[in-house]
Amino acid sequence: MNKKSLLNLALITVALFATSTAVRAESAFDEAPTPVRTAAPVYPQSMRDGGVSGMVSISLTVDENGNVTRTAIAKSSHPEFEQPALTAVAQWKFKPAMKAGQAVAVAIVLPVRFTAAQ
């Protein structure tokens, strides 16, 4: 198999995996959780002074009461942003996800952006 065929096969495999993951995630609830109270992360001074922007993706669980019960770093552009993002998201409150009219606990990934002033 040539390189182009291998690349196409890899892209198709990734696309199929992404589609099956999205379908499973959609079936976990009818209505996604929505934030009702948020807290902004503290921008690390060294990153602000350096004009550094970035993003941290937080994997979290929202329970059936809308509370954040578990957080973990899913992806991060800079380690310095991780703890401020985790601390902020832990304070968030959500309207819980709904499935068949009942509040349910769900795991989601939430992006937290840090944007340096231009």
PDB file as gemmi writes it, atoms N, CA and C in Angstrom:
CRYST1    1.000    1.000    1.000  90.00  90.00  90.00 P 1                      
ATOM      1  N   MET A   1       0.845  -1.175   0.000  1.00  0.00           N  
ATOM      2  CA  MET A   1       0.000   0.000   0.000  1.00  0.00           C  
ATOM      3  C   MET A   1       0.891   1.239   0.000  1.00  0.00           C  
ATOM      4  N   ASN A   2       0.558   2.227  -0.840  1.00  0.00           N  
ATOM      5  CA  ASN A   2       1.389   3.426  -0.885  1.00  0.00           C  
ATOM      6  C   ASN A   2       1.011   4.392   0.241  1.00  0.00           C  
ATOM      7  N   LYS A   3       1.830   5.434   0.392  1.00  0.00           N  
ATOM      8  CA  LYS A   3       1.631   6.386   1.493  1.00  0.00           C  
ATOM      9  C   LYS A   3       0.281   7.080   1.412  1.00  0.00           C  
ATOM     10  N   LYS A   4      -0.160   7.420   0.199  1.00  0.00           N  
ATOM     11  CA  LYS A   4      -1.440   8.121   0.035  1.00  0.00           C  
ATOM     12  C   LYS A   4      -2.598   7.226   0.482  1.00  0.00           C  
ATOM     13  N   SER A   5      -2.555   5.957   0.136  1.00  0.00           N  
ATOM     14  CA  SER A   5      -3.603   5.020   0.539  1.00  0.00           C  
ATOM     15  C   SER A   5      -3.627   4.846   2.051  1.00  0.00           C  
ATOM     16  N   LEU A   6      -2.454   4.740   2.653  1.00  0.00           N  
ATOM     17  CA  LEU A   6      -2.380   4.610   4.110  1.00  0.00           C  
ATOM     18  C   LEU A   6      -2.935   5.848   4.801  1.00  0.00           C  
ATOM     19  N   LEU A   7      -2.612   7.022   4.276  1.00  0.00           N  
ATOM     20  CA  LEU A   7      -3.116   8.260   4.852  1.00  0.00           C  
ATOM     21  C   LEU A   7      -4.634   8.320   4.743  1.00  0.00           C  
ATOM     22  N   ASN A   8      -5.178   7.964   3.575  1.00  0.00           N  
ATOM     23  CA  ASN A   8      -6.632   7.952   3.395  1.00  0.00           C  
ATOM     24  C   ASN A   8      -7.297   6.969   4.348  1.00  0.00           C  
ATOM     25  N   LEU A   9      -6.723   5.795   4.512  1.00  0.00           N  
ATOM     26  CA  LEU A   9      -7.266   4.800   5.428  1.00  0.00           C  
ATOM     27  C   LEU A   9      -7.250   5.325   6.858  1.00  0.00           C  
ATOM     28  N   ALA A  10      -6.166   5.967   7.243  1.00  0.00           N  
ATOM     29  CA  ALA A  10      -6.071   6.531   8.589  1.00  0.00           C  
ATOM     30  C   ALA A  10      -7.123   7.614   8.798  1.00  0.00           C  
ATOM     31  N   LEU A  11      -7.317   8.483   7.809  1.00  0.00           N  
ATOM     32  CA  LEU A  11      -8.316   9.547   7.924  1.00  0.00           C  
ATOM     33  C   LEU A  11      -9.726   8.982   8.025  1.00  0.00           C  
ATOM     34  N   ILE A  12     -10.021   7.949   7.247  1.00  0.00           N  
ATOM     35  CA  ILE A  12     -11.343   7.320   7.306  1.00  0.00           C  
ATOM     36  C   ILE A  12     -11.556   6.677   8.671  1.00  0.00           C  
ATOM     37  N   THR A  13     -10.541   5.996   9.187  1.00  0.00           N  
ATOM     38  CA  THR A  13     -10.641   5.370  10.502  1.00  0.00           C  
ATOM     39  C   THR A  13     -10.905   6.410  11.581  1.00  0.00           C  
ATOM     40  N   VAL A  14     -10.178   7.513  11.539  1.00  0.00           N  
ATOM     41  CA  VAL A  14     -10.378   8.585  12.517  1.00  0.00           C  
ATOM     42  C   VAL A  14     -11.780   9.159  12.389  1.00  0.00           C  
ATOM     43  N   ALA A  15     -12.247   9.385  11.168  1.00  0.00           N  
ATOM     44  CA  ALA A  15     -13.589   9.939  10.953  1.00  0.00           C  
ATOM     45  C   ALA A  15     -14.663   8.996  11.485  1.00  0.00           C  
ATOM     46  N   LEU A  16     -14.519   7.699  11.240  1.00  0.00           N  
ATOM     47  CA  LEU A  16     -15.494   6.732  11.745  1.00  0.00           C  
ATOM     48  C   LEU A  16     -15.490   6.682  13.261  1.00  0.00           C  
ATOM     49  N   PHE A  17     -14.305   6.708  13.870  1.00  0.00           N  
ATOM     50  CA  PHE A  17     -14.216   6.694  15.328  1.00  0.00           C  
ATOM     51  C   PHE A  17     -14.864   7.942  15.911  1.00  0.00           C  
ATOM     52  N   ALA A  18     -14.584   9.100  15.316  1.00  0.00           N  
ATOM     53  CA  ALA A  18     -15.160  10.356  15.807  1.00  0.00           C  
ATOM     54  C   ALA A  18     -16.675  10.337  15.692  1.00  0.00           C  
ATOM     55  N   THR A  19     -17.198   9.795  14.583  1.00  0.00           N  
ATOM     56  CA  THR A  19     -18.641   9.724  14.395  1.00  0.00           C  
ATOM     57  C   THR A  19     -19.278   8.802  15.418  1.00  0.00           C  
ATOM     58  N   SER A  20     -18.695   7.631  15.654  1.00  0.00           N  
ATOM     59  CA  SER A  20     -19.283   6.703  16.616  1.00  0.00           C  
ATOM     60  C   SER A  20     -19.218   7.263  18.025  1.00  0.00           C  
ATOM     61  N   THR A  21     -18.158   7.993  18.353  1.00  0.00           N  
ATOM     62  CA  THR A  21     -18.050   8.615  19.669  1.00  0.00           C  
ATOM     63  C   THR A  21     -19.114   9.686  19.830  1.00  0.00           C  
ATOM     64  N   ALA A  22     -19.337  10.488  18.802  1.00  0.00           N  
ATOM     65  CA  ALA A  22     -20.343  11.549  18.874  1.00  0.00           C  
ATOM     66  C   ALA A  22     -21.736  10.962  19.036  1.00  0.00           C  
ATOM     67  N   VAL A  23     -22.043   9.875  18.343  1.00  0.00           N  
ATOM     68  CA  VAL A  23     -23.359   9.256  18.459  1.00  0.00           C  
ATOM     69  C   VAL A  23     -23.572   8.745  19.873  1.00  0.00           C  
ATOM     70  N   ARG A  24     -22.567   8.091  20.457  1.00  0.00           N  
ATOM     71  CA  ARG A  24     -22.693   7.596  21.825  1.00  0.00           C  
ATOM     72  C   ARG A  24     -22.880   8.742  22.804  1.00  0.00           C  
ATOM     73  N   ALA A  25     -22.154   9.832  22.616  1.00  0.00           N  
ATOM     74  CA  ALA A  25     -22.270  10.972  23.521  1.00  0.00           C  
ATOM     75  C   ALA A  25     -23.655  11.596  23.420  1.00  0.00           C  
ATOM     76  N   GLU A  26     -24.197  11.703  22.199  1.00  0.00           N  
ATOM     77  CA  GLU A  26     -25.520  12.285  22.021  1.00  0.00           C  
ATOM     78  C   GLU A  26     -26.590  11.444  22.692  1.00  0.00           C  
ATOM     79  N   SER A  27     -26.459  10.133  22.699  1.00  0.00           N  
ATOM     80  CA  SER A  27     -27.480   9.277  23.283  1.00  0.00           C  
ATOM     81  C   SER A  27     -27.441   9.273  24.806  1.00  0.00           C  
ATOM     82  N   ALA A  28     -26.393   9.826  25.414  1.00  0.00           N  
ATOM     83  CA  ALA A  28     -26.289   9.859  26.870  1.00  0.00           C  
ATOM     84  C   ALA A  28     -27.293  10.824  27.485  1.00  0.00           C  
ATOM     85  N   PHE A  29     -27.770  11.802  26.697  1.00  0.00           N  
ATOM     86  CA  PHE A  29     -28.748  12.760  27.213  1.00  0.00           C  
ATOM     87  C   PHE A  29     -29.523  13.393  26.069  1.00  0.00           C  
ATOM     88  N   ASP A  30     -30.728  13.883  26.389  1.00  0.00           N  
ATOM     89  CA  ASP A  30     -31.556  14.582  25.405  1.00  0.00           C  
ATOM     90  C   ASP A  30     -31.250  16.070  25.410  1.00  0.00           C  
ATOM     91  N   GLU A  31     -30.885  16.569  26.567  1.00  0.00           N  
ATOM     92  CA  GLU A  31     -30.616  17.993  26.756  1.00  0.00           C  
ATOM     93  C   GLU A  31     -29.270  18.130  27.470  1.00  0.00           C  
ATOM     94  N   ALA A  32     -28.363  18.865  26.879  1.00  0.00           N  
ATOM     95  CA  ALA A  32     -27.022  19.040  27.451  1.00  0.00           C  
ATOM     96  C   ALA A  32     -27.079  19.908  28.707  1.00  0.00           C  
ATOM     97  N   PRO A  33     -26.116  19.727  29.608  1.00  0.00           N  
ATOM     98  CA  PRO A  33     -26.056  20.625  30.764  1.00  0.00           C  
ATOM     99  C   PRO A  33     -25.700  22.034  30.297  1.00  0.00           C  
ATOM    100  N   THR A  34     -26.255  23.033  30.970  1.00  0.00           N  
ATOM    101  CA  THR A  34     -25.946  24.421  30.612  1.00  0.00           C  
ATOM    102  C   THR A  34     -25.483  25.177  31.848  1.00  0.00           C  
ATOM    103  N   PRO A  35     -24.435  25.978  31.708  1.00  0.00           N  
ATOM    104  CA  PRO A  35     -23.926  26.727  32.861  1.00  0.00           C  
ATOM    105  C   PRO A  35     -24.942  27.761  33.342  1.00  0.00           C  
ATOM    106  N   VAL A  36     -25.136  27.822  34.660  1.00  0.00           N  
ATOM    107  CA  VAL A  36     -25.989  28.861  35.250  1.00  0.00           C  
ATOM    108  C   VAL A  36     -25.163  29.807  36.123  1.00  0.00           C  
ATOM    109  N   ARG A  37     -24.000  29.353  36.561  1.00  0.00           N  
ATOM    110  CA  ARG A  37     -23.068  30.204  37.315  1.00  0.00           C  
ATOM    111  C   ARG A  37     -21.651  29.799  36.925  1.00  0.00           C  
ATOM    112  N   THR A  38     -20.861  30.782  36.537  1.00  0.00           N  
ATOM    113  CA  THR A  38     -19.484  30.503  36.137  1.00  0.00           C  
ATOM    114  C   THR A  38     -18.521  31.347  36.960  1.00  0.00           C  
ATOM    115  N   ALA A  39     -17.281  30.943  36.950  1.00  0.00           N  
ATOM    116  CA  ALA A  39     -16.203  31.704  37.587  1.00  0.00           C  
ATOM    117  C   ALA A  39     -15.075  31.805  36.572  1.00  0.00           C  
ATOM    118  N   ALA A  40     -14.559  33.002  36.407  1.00  0.00           N  
ATOM    119  CA  ALA A  40     -13.449  33.204  35.473  1.00  0.00           C  
ATOM    120  C   ALA A  40     -12.151  32.707  36.100  1.00  0.00           C  
ATOM    121  N   PRO A  41     -11.288  32.088  35.310  1.00  0.00           N  
ATOM    122  CA  PRO A  41     -10.000  31.653  35.855  1.00  0.00           C  
ATOM    123  C   PRO A  41      -9.082  32.845  36.102  1.00  0.00           C  
ATOM    124  N   VAL A  42      -8.200  32.697  37.060  1.00  0.00           N  
ATOM    125  CA  VAL A  42      -7.174  33.709  37.314  1.00  0.00           C  
ATOM    126  C   VAL A  42      -6.108  33.549  36.234  1.00  0.00           C  
ATOM    127  N   TYR A  43      -5.814  34.632  35.537  1.00  0.00           N  
ATOM    128  CA  TYR A  43      -4.808  34.605  34.473  1.00  0.00           C  
ATOM    129  C   TYR A  43      -3.435  34.706  35.131  1.00  0.00           C  
ATOM    130  N   PRO A  44      -2.573  33.705  34.995  1.00  0.00           N  
ATOM    131  CA  PRO A  44      -1.249  33.780  35.615  1.00  0.00           C  
ATOM    132  C   PRO A  44      -0.501  35.041  35.159  1.00  0.00           C  
ATOM    133  N   GLN A  45       0.018  35.791  36.118  1.00  0.00           N  
ATOM    134  CA  GLN A  45       0.658  37.072  35.808  1.00  0.00           C  
ATOM    135  C   GLN A  45       1.816  36.915  34.829  1.00  0.00           C  
ATOM    136  N   SER A  46       2.608  35.867  34.996  1.00  0.00           N  
ATOM    137  CA  SER A  46       3.749  35.669  34.091  1.00  0.00           C  
ATOM    138  C   SER A  46       3.288  35.447  32.653  1.00  0.00           C  
ATOM    139  N   MET A  47       2.157  34.766  32.484  1.00  0.00           N  
ATOM    140  CA  MET A  47       1.623  34.524  31.144  1.00  0.00           C  
ATOM    141  C   MET A  47       1.013  35.810  30.574  1.00  0.00           C  
ATOM    142  N   ARG A  48       0.338  36.573  31.424  1.00  0.00           N  
ATOM    143  CA  ARG A  48      -0.238  37.851  30.993  1.00  0.00           C  
ATOM    144  C   ARG A  48       0.879  38.806  30.570  1.00  0.00           C  
ATOM    145  N   ASP A  49       1.920  38.913  31.418  1.00  0.00           N  
ATOM    146  CA  ASP A  49       3.051  39.798  31.118  1.00  0.00           C  
ATOM    147  C   ASP A  49       3.733  39.409  29.811  1.00  0.00           C  
ATOM    148  N   GLY A  50       3.779  38.118  29.538  1.00  0.00           N  
ATOM    149  CA  GLY A  50       4.413  37.629  28.314  1.00  0.00           C  
ATOM    150  C   GLY A  50       3.496  37.668  27.100  1.00  0.00           C  
ATOM    151  N   GLY A  51       2.236  38.084  27.291  1.00  0.00           N  
ATOM    152  CA  GLY A  51       1.285  38.133  26.179  1.00  0.00           C  
ATOM    153  C   GLY A  51       0.902  36.762  25.657  1.00  0.00           C  
ATOM    154  N   VAL A  52       0.959  35.754  26.535  1.00  0.00           N  
ATOM    155  CA  VAL A  52       0.700  34.374  26.126  1.00  0.00           C  
ATOM    156  C   VAL A  52      -0.790  34.051  26.252  1.00  0.00           C  
ATOM    157  N   SER A  53      -1.374  33.567  25.164  1.00  0.00           N  
ATOM    158  CA  SER A  53      -2.753  33.077  25.160  1.00  0.00           C  
ATOM    159  C   SER A  53      -2.718  31.559  25.119  1.00  0.00           C  
ATOM    160  N   GLY A  54      -3.822  30.927  25.460  1.00  0.00           N  
ATOM    161  CA  GLY A  54      -3.868  29.477  25.389  1.00  0.00           C  
ATOM    162  C   GLY A  54      -5.230  28.938  25.743  1.00  0.00           C  
ATOM    163  N   MET A  55      -5.308  27.618  25.795  1.00  0.00           N  
ATOM    164  CA  MET A  55      -6.562  26.961  26.118  1.00  0.00           C  
ATOM    165  C   MET A  55      -6.296  25.688  26.902  1.00  0.00           C  
ATOM    166  N   VAL A  56      -7.198  25.409  27.832  1.00  0.00           N  
ATOM    167  CA  VAL A  56      -7.168  24.165  28.584  1.00  0.00           C  
ATOM    168  C   VAL A  56      -8.523  23.505  28.385  1.00  0.00           C  
ATOM    169  N   SER A  57      -8.536  22.259  27.948  1.00  0.00           N  
ATOM    170  CA  SER A  57      -9.777  21.492  27.854  1.00  0.00           C  
ATOM    171  C   SER A  57      -9.909  20.690  29.135  1.00  0.00           C  
ATOM    172  N   ILE A  58     -11.020  20.918  29.834  1.00  0.00           N  
ATOM    173  CA  ILE A  58     -11.269  20.249  31.108  1.00  0.00           C  
ATOM    174  C   ILE A  58     -12.310  19.159  30.904  1.00  0.00           C  
ATOM    175  N   SER A  59     -11.977  17.945  31.283  1.00  0.00           N  
ATOM    176  CA  SER A  59     -12.938  16.853  31.322  1.00  0.00           C  
ATOM    177  C   SER A  59     -13.599  16.932  32.692  1.00  0.00           C  
ATOM    178  N   LEU A  60     -14.935  16.966  32.716  1.00  0.00           N  
ATOM    179  CA  LEU A  60     -15.613  17.097  34.003  1.00  0.00           C  
ATOM    180  C   LEU A  60     -16.900  16.305  34.022  1.00  0.00           C  
ATOM    181  N   THR A  61     -17.364  16.020  35.219  1.00  0.00           N  
ATOM    182  CA  THR A  61     -18.652  15.371  35.406  1.00  0.00           C  
ATOM    183  C   THR A  61     -19.589  16.369  36.053  1.00  0.00           C  
ATOM    184  N   VAL A  62     -20.775  16.502  35.456  1.00  0.00           N  
ATOM    185  CA  VAL A  62     -21.839  17.317  36.032  1.00  0.00           C  
ATOM    186  C   VAL A  62     -22.863  16.328  36.572  1.00  0.00           C  
ATOM    187  N   ASP A  63     -23.124  16.373  37.890  1.00  0.00           N  
ATOM    188  CA  ASP A  63     -24.062  15.417  38.475  1.00  0.00           C  
ATOM    189  C   ASP A  63     -25.511  15.829  38.217  1.00  0.00           C  
ATOM    190  N   GLU A  64     -26.446  15.011  38.703  1.00  0.00           N  
ATOM    191  CA  GLU A  64     -27.863  15.268  38.454  1.00  0.00           C  
ATOM    192  C   GLU A  64     -28.396  16.506  39.175  1.00  0.00           C  
ATOM    193  N   ASN A  65     -27.596  17.099  40.058  1.00  0.00           N  
ATOM    194  CA  ASN A  65     -27.963  18.355  40.716  1.00  0.00           C  
ATOM    195  C   ASN A  65     -27.297  19.561  40.057  1.00  0.00           C  
ATOM    196  N   GLY A  66     -26.479  19.313  39.028  1.00  0.00           N  
ATOM    197  CA  GLY A  66     -25.809  20.399  38.326  1.00  0.00           C  
ATOM    198  C   GLY A  66     -24.472  20.792  38.921  1.00  0.00           C  
ATOM    199  N   ASN A  67     -23.983  19.994  39.860  1.00  0.00           N  
ATOM    200  CA  ASN A  67     -22.689  20.274  40.489  1.00  0.00           C  
ATOM    201  C   ASN A  67     -21.555  19.609  39.715  1.00  0.00           C  
ATOM    202  N   VAL A  68     -20.415  20.273  39.681  1.00  0.00           N  
ATOM    203  CA  VAL A  68     -19.212  19.687  39.086  1.00  0.00           C  
ATOM    204  C   VAL A  68     -18.611  18.765  40.137  1.00  0.00           C  
ATOM    205  N   THR A  69     -18.521  17.478  39.813  1.00  0.00           N  
ATOM    206  CA  THR A  69     -18.053  16.511  40.810  1.00  0.00           C  
ATOM    207  C   THR A  69     -16.674  15.930  40.523  1.00  0.00           C  
ATOM    208  N   ARG A  70     -16.185  16.103  39.310  1.00  0.00           N  
ATOM    209  CA  ARG A  70     -14.868  15.564  38.965  1.00  0.00           C  
ATOM    210  C   ARG A  70     -14.291  16.423  37.863  1.00  0.00           C  
ATOM    211  N   THR A  71     -13.031  16.754  37.965  1.00  0.00           N  
ATOM    212  CA  THR A  71     -12.360  17.511  36.908  1.00  0.00           C  
ATOM    213  C   THR A  71     -10.999  16.890  36.628  1.00  0.00           C  
ATOM    214  N   ALA A  72     -10.591  16.990  35.388  1.00  0.00           N  
ATOM    215  CA  ALA A  72      -9.261  16.523  34.984  1.00  0.00           C  
ATOM    216  C   ALA A  72      -8.870  17.265  33.711  1.00  0.00           C  
ATOM    217  N   ILE A  73      -7.592  17.389  33.495  1.00  0.00           N  
ATOM    218  CA  ILE A  73      -7.090  18.028  32.280  1.00  0.00           C  
ATOM    219  C   ILE A  73      -7.208  17.038  31.126  1.00  0.00           C  
ATOM    220  N   ALA A  74      -7.912  17.427  30.072  1.00  0.00           N  
ATOM    221  CA  ALA A  74      -8.001  16.604  28.867  1.00  0.00           C  
ATOM    222  C   ALA A  74      -6.914  17.011  27.877  1.00  0.00           C  
ATOM    223  N   LYS A  75      -6.653  18.324  27.802  1.00  0.00           N  
ATOM    224  CA  LYS A  75      -5.657  18.850  26.870  1.00  0.00           C  
ATOM    225  C   LYS A  75      -5.287  20.248  27.340  1.00  0.00           C  
ATOM    226  N   SER A  76      -4.035  20.634  27.124  1.00  0.00           N  
ATOM    227  CA  SER A  76      -3.588  21.941  27.590  1.00  0.00           C  
ATOM    228  C   SER A  76      -2.512  22.501  26.672  1.00  0.00           C  
ATOM    229  N   SER A  77      -2.624  23.797  26.387  1.00  0.00           N  
ATOM    230  CA  SER A  77      -1.602  24.438  25.564  1.00  0.00           C  
ATOM    231  C   SER A  77      -0.395  24.862  26.399  1.00  0.00           C  
ATOM    232  N   HIS A  78      -0.615  25.149  27.686  1.00  0.00           N  
ATOM    233  CA  HIS A  78       0.457  25.578  28.589  1.00  0.00           C  
ATOM    234  C   HIS A  78       0.155  25.078  30.008  1.00  0.00           C  
ATOM    235  N   PRO A  79       1.080  24.394  30.647  1.00  0.00           N  
ATOM    236  CA  PRO A  79       0.843  23.888  31.999  1.00  0.00           C  
ATOM    237  C   PRO A  79       0.469  24.980  33.006  1.00  0.00           C  
ATOM    238  N   GLU A  80       0.954  26.209  32.783  1.00  0.00           N  
ATOM    239  CA  GLU A  80       0.675  27.299  33.723  1.00  0.00           C  
ATOM    240  C   GLU A  80      -0.808  27.644  33.787  1.00  0.00           C  
ATOM    241  N   PHE A  81      -1.579  27.304  32.750  1.00  0.00           N  
ATOM    242  CA  PHE A  81      -3.010  27.602  32.725  1.00  0.00           C  
ATOM    243  C   PHE A  81      -3.853  26.507  33.389  1.00  0.00           C  
ATOM    244  N   GLU A  82      -3.281  25.345  33.630  1.00  0.00           N  
ATOM    245  CA  GLU A  82      -4.062  24.193  34.075  1.00  0.00           C  
ATOM    246  C   GLU A  82      -4.729  24.385  35.438  1.00  0.00           C  
ATOM    247  N   GLN A  83      -3.969  24.723  36.465  1.00  0.00           N  
ATOM    248  CA  GLN A  83      -4.557  24.853  37.798  1.00  0.00           C  
ATOM    249  C   GLN A  83      -5.593  25.972  37.871  1.00  0.00           C  
ATOM    250  N   PRO A  84      -5.326  27.158  37.302  1.00  0.00           N  
ATOM    251  CA  PRO A  84      -6.371  28.191  37.317  1.00  0.00           C  
ATOM    252  C   PRO A  84      -7.658  27.741  36.612  1.00  0.00           C  
ATOM    253  N   ALA A  85      -7.533  26.992  35.528  1.00  0.00           N  
ATOM    254  CA  ALA A  85      -8.719  26.502  34.817  1.00  0.00           C  
ATOM    255  C   ALA A  85      -9.482  25.491  35.669  1.00  0.00           C  
ATOM    256  N   LEU A  86      -8.766  24.557  36.288  1.00  0.00           N  
ATOM    257  CA  LEU A  86      -9.411  23.564  37.158  1.00  0.00           C  
ATOM    258  C   LEU A  86     -10.117  24.227  38.335  1.00  0.00           C  
ATOM    259  N   THR A  87      -9.452  25.189  38.958  1.00  0.00           N  
ATOM    260  CA  THR A  87     -10.029  25.887  40.112  1.00  0.00           C  
ATOM    261  C   THR A  87     -11.304  26.623  39.722  1.00  0.00           C  
ATOM    262  N   ALA A  88     -11.287  27.295  38.583  1.00  0.00           N  
ATOM    263  CA  ALA A  88     -12.466  28.044  38.132  1.00  0.00           C  
ATOM    264  C   ALA A  88     -13.630  27.110  37.815  1.00  0.00           C  
ATOM    265  N   VAL A  89     -13.385  26.074  37.027  1.00  0.00           N  
ATOM    266  CA  VAL A  89     -14.460  25.175  36.597  1.00  0.00           C  
ATOM    267  C   VAL A  89     -15.069  24.428  37.784  1.00  0.00           C  
ATOM    268  N   ALA A  90     -14.289  24.134  38.794  1.00  0.00           N  
ATOM    269  CA  ALA A  90     -14.817  23.455  39.985  1.00  0.00           C  
ATOM    270  C   ALA A  90     -15.887  24.291  40.684  1.00  0.00           C  
ATOM    271  N   GLN A  91     -15.899  25.597  40.450  1.00  0.00           N  
ATOM    272  CA  GLN A  91     -16.880  26.493  41.072  1.00  0.00           C  
ATOM    273  C   GLN A  91     -18.144  26.677  40.225  1.00  0.00           C  
ATOM    274  N   TRP A  92     -18.149  26.159  39.017  1.00  0.00           N  
ATOM    275  CA  TRP A  92     -19.290  26.348  38.129  1.00  0.00           C  
ATOM    276  C   TRP A  92     -20.506  25.568  38.635  1.00  0.00           C  
ATOM    277  N   LYS A  93     -21.675  26.050  38.275  1.00  0.00           N  
ATOM    278  CA  LYS A  93     -22.942  25.374  38.566  1.00  0.00           C  
ATOM    279  C   LYS A  93     -23.690  25.264  37.244  1.00  0.00           C  
ATOM    280  N   PHE A  94     -24.319  24.125  37.015  1.00  0.00           N  
ATOM    281  CA  PHE A  94     -25.016  23.859  35.762  1.00  0.00           C  
ATOM    282  C   PHE A  94     -26.487  23.540  35.994  1.00  0.00           C  
ATOM    283  N   LYS A  95     -27.283  23.796  34.960  1.00  0.00           N  
ATOM    284  CA  LYS A  95     -28.602  23.173  34.867  1.00  0.00           C  
ATOM    285  C   LYS A  95     -28.259  21.777  34.377  1.00  0.00           C  
ATOM    286  N   PRO A  96     -28.675  20.723  35.079  1.00  0.00           N  
ATOM    287  CA  PRO A  96     -28.204  19.383  34.714  1.00  0.00           C  
ATOM    288  C   PRO A  96     -28.693  18.925  33.341  1.00  0.00           C  
ATOM    289  N   ALA A  97     -27.993  17.944  32.811  1.00  0.00           N  
ATOM    290  CA  ALA A  97     -28.415  17.294  31.573  1.00  0.00           C  
ATOM    291  C   ALA A  97     -29.706  16.538  31.849  1.00  0.00           C  
ATOM    292  N   MET A  98     -30.507  16.377  30.803  1.00  0.00           N  
ATOM    293  CA  MET A  98     -31.781  15.672  30.947  1.00  0.00           C  
ATOM    294  C   MET A  98     -31.834  14.499  29.968  1.00  0.00           C  
ATOM    295  N   LYS A  99     -32.399  13.403  30.436  1.00  0.00           N  
ATOM    296  CA  LYS A  99     -32.621  12.214  29.605  1.00  0.00           C  
ATOM    297  C   LYS A  99     -34.016  11.705  29.951  1.00  0.00           C  
ATOM    298  N   ALA A 100     -34.906  11.699  28.977  1.00  0.00           N  
ATOM    299  CA  ALA A 100     -36.285  11.240  29.170  1.00  0.00           C  
ATOM    300  C   ALA A 100     -36.962  11.974  30.331  1.00  0.00           C  
ATOM    301  N   GLY A 101     -36.698  13.277  30.424  1.00  0.00           N  
ATOM    302  CA  GLY A 101     -37.342  14.089  31.454  1.00  0.00           C  
ATOM    303  C   GLY A 101     -36.712  14.019  32.835  1.00  0.00           C  
ATOM    304  N   GLN A 102     -35.652  13.260  32.989  1.00  0.00           N  
ATOM    305  CA  GLN A 102     -34.975  13.110  34.281  1.00  0.00           C  
ATOM    306  C   GLN A 102     -33.583  13.727  34.216  1.00  0.00           C  
ATOM    307  N   ALA A 103     -33.187  14.380  35.304  1.00  0.00           N  
ATOM    308  CA  ALA A 103     -31.820  14.901  35.402  1.00  0.00           C  
ATOM    309  C   ALA A 103     -30.851  13.725  35.502  1.00  0.00           C  
ATOM    310  N   VAL A 104     -29.754  13.798  34.744  1.00  0.00           N  
ATOM    311  CA  VAL A 104     -28.760  12.724  34.749  1.00  0.00           C  
ATOM    312  C   VAL A 104     -27.356  13.305  34.864  1.00  0.00           C  
ATOM    313  N   ALA A 105     -26.463  12.527  35.435  1.00  0.00           N  
ATOM    314  CA  ALA A 105     -25.046  12.897  35.502  1.00  0.00           C  
ATOM    315  C   ALA A 105     -24.415  12.606  34.144  1.00  0.00           C  
ATOM    316  N   VAL A 106     -23.551  13.511  33.695  1.00  0.00           N  
ATOM    317  CA  VAL A 106     -22.872  13.318  32.412  1.00  0.00           C  
ATOM    318  C   VAL A 106     -21.429  13.786  32.503  1.00  0.00           C  
ATOM    319  N   ALA A 107     -20.610  13.203  31.666  1.00  0.00           N  
ATOM    320  CA  ALA A 107     -19.218  13.636  31.527  1.00  0.00           C  
ATOM    321  C   ALA A 107     -19.135  14.472  30.257  1.00  0.00           C  
ATOM    322  N   ILE A 108     -18.508  15.637  30.360  1.00  0.00           N  
ATOM    323  CA  ILE A 108     -18.346  16.526  29.211  1.00  0.00           C  
ATOM    324  C   ILE A 108     -16.921  17.065  29.196  1.00  0.00           C  
ATOM    325  N   VAL A 109     -16.549  17.681  28.096  1.00  0.00           N  
ATOM    326  CA  VAL A 109     -15.264  18.371  27.990  1.00  0.00           C  
ATOM    327  C   VAL A 109     -15.569  19.836  27.727  1.00  0.00           C  
ATOM    328  N   LEU A 110     -14.965  20.696  28.528  1.00  0.00           N  
ATOM    329  CA  LEU A 110     -15.227  22.131  28.466  1.00  0.00           C  
ATOM    330  C   LEU A 110     -13.932  22.874  28.160  1.00  0.00           C  
ATOM    331  N   PRO A 111     -13.904  23.690  27.099  1.00  0.00           N  
ATOM    332  CA  PRO A 111     -12.704  24.482  26.818  1.00  0.00           C  
ATOM    333  C   PRO A 111     -12.672  25.747  27.672  1.00  0.00           C  
ATOM    334  N   VAL A 112     -11.521  26.050  28.238  1.00  0.00           N  
ATOM    335  CA  VAL A 112     -11.320  27.289  28.995  1.00  0.00           C  
ATOM    336  C   VAL A 112     -10.220  28.052  28.264  1.00  0.00           C  
ATOM    337  N   ARG A 113     -10.583  29.222  27.748  1.00  0.00           N  
ATOM    338  CA  ARG A 113      -9.639  30.009  26.946  1.00  0.00           C  
ATOM    339  C   ARG A 113      -9.010  31.124  27.777  1.00  0.00           C  
ATOM    340  N   PHE A 114      -7.740  31.334  27.552  1.00  0.00           N  
ATOM    341  CA  PHE A 114      -6.991  32.437  28.149  1.00  0.00           C  
ATOM    342  C   PHE A 114      -6.522  33.300  26.983  1.00  0.00           C  
ATOM    343  N   THR A 115      -7.002  34.535  26.915  1.00  0.00           N  
ATOM    344  CA  THR A 115      -6.670  35.411  25.801  1.00  0.00           C  
ATOM    345  C   THR A 115      -5.908  36.622  26.307  1.00  0.00           C  
ATOM    346  N   ALA A 116      -4.675  36.753  25.856  1.00  0.00           N  
ATOM    347  CA  ALA A 116      -3.844  37.894  26.249  1.00  0.00           C  
ATOM    348  C   ALA A 116      -4.366  39.149  25.567  1.00  0.00           C  
ATOM    349  N   ALA A 117      -4.319  40.268  26.279  1.00  0.00           N  
ATOM    350  CA  ALA A 117      -4.746  41.548  25.707  1.00  0.00           C  
ATOM    351  C   ALA A 117      -3.821  41.907  24.556  1.00  0.00           C  
ATOM    352  N   GLN A 118      -4.401  42.421  23.511  1.00  0.00           N  
ATOM    353  CA  GLN A 118      -3.614  42.795  22.323  1.00  0.00           C  
ATOM    354  C   GLN A 118      -3.035  44.176  22.482  1.00  0.00           C  
TER     355      GLN A 118                                                      
END                                                                             
